[in-house]
Amino acid sequence: MELQNLRASSNSTIEQLQAANQVRTEDLKREHSLALESELKALEKQLNSLNLELKATKDDLSKAKASLDAARSEAESLTKQRDEALTAAATPKASPEHLEEIARLTSELSRSKDDLHVATDMLNLTKASLSEMSRKHGKELEDAAKARAEETTKLRAVHDEDITTFATQKSELSIKLSDLEEELATRKASM
């Protein structure tokens, strides 16, 4: 009878340890899930912000390219007009009006070339900005992935430690139960 009570008590203790282990494991899973969900929301918010920034930069890049194309087209047109005016001026019939036209076209060509340089510089700056933003975004994603991996490793270590602790306790209780059974058998034999 005592042995049955002892076994029942030991089994009850083992079941309590297993239940406690199960509860702890579920708590850890729930905490890990909540942490991942929170981090995911933060990363989604950051990604949306970066996507908006990327879209704005792409729009700027498109505008800069359009401006550059327009400036090139205008420079080509003015160069052609200047060359025609120079050709006309090279003939002996060059009039003061042609010379004025050549001067005006040369001046416009110079302004168009300046605009072309400005548009080219703007395009290069936009490209550099886009490249830097892409690099930063990649770095942020890499850092976030590392943080998630570290958190997972920590949670696994805690879980493994709990399992080891419960296994040790179970082993100790089994040894204690075995010792008590031997003691009980010894006492019964001596009675």
C-alpha positions in Angstrom: 0.0 0.0 0.0 2.8 2.4 0.9 4.6 1.5 -2.3 1.5 2.3 -4.3 1.1 5.6 -2.5 4.8 6.4 -3.2 4.4 5.4 -6.9 1.3 7.5 -7.2 3.0 10.5 -5.5 6.0 10.0 -7.8 3.9 9.7 -10.9 1.9 12.8 -9.9 5.2 14.7 -9.4 6.5 13.6 -12.8 3.1 14.5 -14.5 3.3 17.9 -12.8 6.9 18.4 -14.1 5.8 17.4 -17.6 2.8 19.7 -17.4 5.0 22.6 -16.2 7.5 21.8 -19.0 4.6 21.9 -21.5 3.3 25.2 -20.1 6.8 26.7 -20.2 7.3 25.5 -23.8 4.0 27.0 -24.9 4.8 30.2 -23.2 8.2 30.4 -24.9 6.5 29.7 -28.3 3.9 32.3 -27.7 6.6 34.9 -26.6 8.7 34.0 -29.6 5.7 34.3 -31.9 4.8 37.7 -30.5 8.3 39.0 -30.8 8.5 37.8 -34.4 5.2 39.4 -35.2 6.2 42.7 -33.6 9.5 42.7 -35.5 7.8 41.8 -38.7 5.4 44.7 -38.3 8.3 47.1 -37.7 10.1 45.7 -40.7 7.0 46.0 -42.9 6.6 49.6 -41.8 10.2 50.3 -42.6 9.9 48.6 -45.9 6.9 50.6 -46.9 8.8 53.8 -46.0 11.7 52.7 -48.0 9.5 51.8 -51.0 7.9 55.3 -50.9 11.4 56.8 -50.8 12.4 54.6 -53.7 9.4 55.6 -55.7 10.1 59.3 -55.1 13.7 58.8 -56.1 12.7 56.9 -59.3 10.3 59.7 -60.2 13.1 62.2 -59.7 15.3 60.0 -61.9 12.7 59.8 -64.6 12.3 63.6 -64.5 16.0 64.1 -64.7 16.3 61.7 -67.7 13.5 63.5 -69.5 15.1 66.8 -68.8 18.5 65.5 -70.0 16.9 64.1 -73.2 15.2 67.5 -73.8 18.5 69.4 -73.2 20.4 67.1 -75.6 17.7 67.5 -78.2 17.8 71.2 -77.9 21.6 71.3 -77.9 21.6 69.2 -81.1 19.1 71.5 -82.7 21.0 74.6 -81.8 24.3 73.1 -82.9 22.7 72.3 -86.3 21.3 75.9 -86.5 24.6 77.4 -85.6 26.4 75.2 -88.2 23.9 76.3 -90.8 24.4 79.9 -89.8 28.2 79.5 -89.9 28.0 78.0 -93.3 25.8 80.8 -94.5 28.3 83.3 -92.9 31.2 81.7 -94.6 29.8 82.6 -98.0 30.7 86.0 -99.2 27.1 87.1 -98.9 27.2 87.2 -95.0 25.1 90.0 -93.8 25.1 91.6 -90.3 21.8 89.8 -89.7 23.5 86.4 -90.3 26.3 87.4 -88.0 23.7 88.4 -85.3 21.9 85.1 -85.8 25.2 83.2 -85.4 25.9 85.1 -82.2 22.4 84.5 -80.9 22.6 80.8 -81.7 26.0 80.4 -80.2 24.8 82.0 -77.0 21.7 79.8 -76.9 23.9 76.8 -77.6 26.1 77.7 -74.7 23.1 78.0 -72.4 21.7 74.7 -73.6 25.1 73.0 -73.0 25.0 74.5 -69.4 21.5 73.1 -69.0 22.7 69.7 -70.3 25.6 69.7 -67.7 23.2 70.6 -64.9 20.7 67.8 -66.0 23.6 65.3 -66.2 24.8 66.3 -62.7 21.3 66.0 -61.4 21.0 62.5 -63.0 24.3 61.4 -61.5 23.3 62.7 -58.0 19.9 60.9 -58.3 21.7 57.7 -59.3 24.1 58.0 -56.4 21.2 58.6 -54.0 19.4 55.6 -55.3 22.5 53.4 -54.9 23.1 54.6 -51.3 19.5 54.0 -50.4 19.6 50.5 -51.8 22.8 49.8 -49.9 21.3 51.1 -46.6 18.2 49.1 -47.2 20.2 45.9 -47.7 22.2 46.5 -44.5 19.1 47.1 -42.5 17.5 43.9 -43.7 20.7 42.0 -43.0 20.9 43.4 -39.4 17.2 42.5 -38.8 17.8 39.0 -40.0 20.8 38.6 -37.7 18.7 39.9 -34.7 15.9 37.4 -35.4 18.5 34.6 -35.7 20.1 35.6 -32.3 16.6 35.8 -30.7 15.8 32.3 -32.0 19.1 30.9 -30.7 18.4 32.5 -27.2 14.9 31.0 -27.1 16.3 27.5 -28.1 18.9 27.7 -25.4 16.3 28.6 -22.7 14.1 25.8 -23.9 17.0 23.3 -24.0 18.0 24.4 -20.5 14.4 23.8 -19.2 14.3 20.4 -20.8 17.7 19.5 -19.2 16.5 20.7 -15.8 13.2 18.7 -16.1 15.1 15.6 -17.2 17.5 16.0 -14.2 14.6 16.4 -11.8 12.8 13.4 -13.3 16.0 11.3 -13.0 16.5 12.4 -9.4 12.9 11.5 -8.6 13.2 8.1 -10.3 16.3 7.4 -8.2 14.5 8.6 -5.1 11.5 6.4 -5.9 13.8 3.4 -6.5 15.6 4.0 -3.2 12.3 4.3 -1.4 11.0 1.1 -3.0 14.2 -0.7 -1.9 13.8 0.7 1.6 10.2 -0.3 1.7 11.0 -3.8 0.5 13.8 -4.0 3.1 11.4 -3.0 5.9 8.7 -5.4 4.7 11.3 -8.2 4.6 12.5 -7.4 8.1 8.9 -7.5 9.5 
